Amino acid sequence: MISRLAVLSAVLLVGCSAENSLSGSLSEVIELEISRSDVYRNDEALQVTYYRTRGAFYDVVIRISVSLKDITLKPGTRIKLEGDYEEGHPRTSVATAPGGEPVRLLPRIKKGDLFISSGGQAGGVTSGNFSMLFEATGGDLGNNRTLLGTFTASTVDAGFGPLP
């Protein structure tokens, strides 16, 4: 079980880290070194992707996709990452796809949140941070591990547009 002190320490580390960073116990099973990050969004979802250049490969280190159903994204928004936005549909999914390897899904989020400190709209720069604890079962790897990160990137319109 993760102690409150460990969680507080991790949150403080995220607050003091670089503009784009990843850390947490997930580093025991995935190399969390990154080269850059991108933020994509549309009316349905926000996606934060961290990349690493590794020789001839371009790794997707971590991709976090968050449903925005019932959420207005603006500075100061805090999104709970666990649970479903609709029964049977997780609010958040997390994947990794190292170059040359298959996409691997991480377990559902047991507890976590994502905070937007600035931006949030396509065409601007979005900054924020997140922390999460994965469930003990499910997924291809990362069970019962933590992931923390910060991001600052231009926000790209991911298409779709408003629903009719």
C-alpha positions in Angstrom: 0.0 0.0 0.0 1.3 3.4 -0.9 1.7 5.7 2.1 0.3 9.2 2.2 3.9 10.5 2.6 5.0 8.7 -0.6 2.0 10.1 -2.6 2.7 13.7 -1.2 6.4 13.4 -2.1 5.5 12.2 -5.6 3.1 15.2 -6.1 5.7 17.6 -4.9 8.2 16.1 -7.3 5.8 16.6 -10.2 5.3 20.2 -9.2 9.0 20.9 -9.3 9.9 18.9 -12.5 10.5 19.9 -16.1 7.8 21.1 -18.5 7.5 17.5 -19.9 8.4 14.7 -17.6 7.4 11.2 -16.5 8.2 9.4 -13.3 6.8 6.8 -10.9 7.1 3.1 -10.1 6.1 2.3 -13.7 9.8 3.1 -14.5 10.5 -0.4 -13.2 8.9 -2.0 -16.2 9.0 0.9 -18.8 11.8 3.3 -19.7 10.2 6.7 -18.9 12.9 8.8 -20.6 11.2 11.2 -23.1 12.2 13.5 -26.0 8.9 15.5 -26.3 5.2 15.5 -25.8 2.1 16.4 -27.8 -1.4 17.3 -26.6 -4.4 16.5 -28.9 -8.0 17.3 -28.1 -11.5 17.5 -29.6 -14.9 17.7 -28.1 -14.8 14.1 -27.0 -11.3 13.5 -25.6 -7.9 14.9 -24.5 -4.8 12.9 -25.3 -1.3 13.5 -24.0 1.4 11.5 -25.7 5.1 11.3 -24.7 7.7 10.3 -27.3 11.3 9.1 -27.3 13.7 8.9 -30.2 15.7 5.7 -29.9 18.0 5.1 -32.9 15.8 4.2 -35.9 12.7 3.9 -33.7 10.2 6.5 -32.5 8.7 5.2 -29.3 5.3 6.2 -27.9 6.5 6.0 -24.3 3.1 6.7 -22.8 -0.3 7.8 -24.3 -3.0 8.9 -21.9 -6.5 9.3 -23.4 -9.2 11.0 -21.2 -12.8 11.2 -22.1 -14.2 14.8 -21.8 -17.8 13.7 -21.6 -19.5 16.1 -19.1 -16.2 18.1 -18.7 -15.5 21.6 -19.8 -11.8 21.9 -20.3 -10.2 25.2 -19.1 -7.4 26.3 -16.9 -8.0 25.1 -13.3 -9.9 22.0 -14.4 -9.1 18.8 -12.4 -10.3 15.6 -13.9 -10.7 12.4 -11.9 -9.0 9.7 -14.0 -10.5 6.6 -12.4 -13.9 5.2 -13.1 -16.2 5.2 -16.1 -17.7 8.2 -17.9 -20.5 5.8 -18.9 -21.0 2.3 -17.6 -18.4 0.0 -19.2 -16.4 2.9 -20.7 -13.3 3.9 -18.7 -12.7 7.6 -18.3 -9.0 7.1 -19.0 -6.9 4.6 -20.9 -3.1 4.4 -20.9 -1.0 2.7 -23.5 2.7 2.3 -24.5 4.0 1.5 -28.0 7.8 1.2 -28.2 9.0 1.3 -31.8 9.0 -2.1 -33.4 6.8 -3.6 -30.7 3.0 -4.1 -30.3 0.9 -1.6 -28.4 0.5 -2.5 -24.8 -2.4 -1.4 -22.6 -1.9 -0.6 -19.0 -4.5 -1.6 -16.3 -7.4 0.7 -15.5 -6.8 3.6 -13.1 -7.5 2.8 -9.5 -7.0 6.4 -8.4 -5.7 9.5 -10.1 -6.3 13.0 -11.5 -5.1 15.3 -14.2 -4.9 19.1 -13.7 -5.0 21.6 -16.5 -3.0 24.7 -15.3 -3.2 26.6 -18.6 -4.7 26.4 -22.0 -6.9 23.4 -22.9 -8.1 24.6 -26.3 -6.9 23.6 -29.7 -4.5 26.1 -31.2 -2.9 27.2 -27.9 -0.5 25.7 -25.5 -1.8 23.4 -22.8 0.1 22.8 -19.5 -0.7 20.5 -16.7 0.2 17.5 -14.6 -1.2 14.2 -13.5 -0.7 11.3 -11.1 -2.2 7.9 -11.2 -2.2 4.5 -9.5 -3.0 1.5 -11.7 -5.2 -1.3 -10.6 -3.6 -4.6 -9.4 -5.0 -6.6 -12.3 -5.7 -6.2 -16.0 -3.7 -4.7 -18.8 -0.5 -6.0 -20.3 1.9 -4.5 -17.8 2.1 -1.9 -15.0 -0.2 -3.5 -12.5 -0.3 -1.7 -9.1 2.3 0.9 -10.2 2.3 4.7 -10.2 2.8 7.2 -13.0 3.2 10.9 -12.6 3.9 13.5 -15.2 3.9 17.1 -16.4 3.2 18.4 -19.9 3.5 21.7 -21.8 2.8 21.4 -25.5 0.9 23.0 -28.4 -2.6 21.7 -28.5 -3.6 20.2 -31.8 -7.2 19.8 -32.9 -7.7 16.1 -33.2 -10.7 16.4 -35.6 -14.2 15.1 -35.3 -15.6 18.6 -34.5 -18.9 18.9 -32.6 -21.4 16.1 -32.8 -24.5 16.9 -34.8 
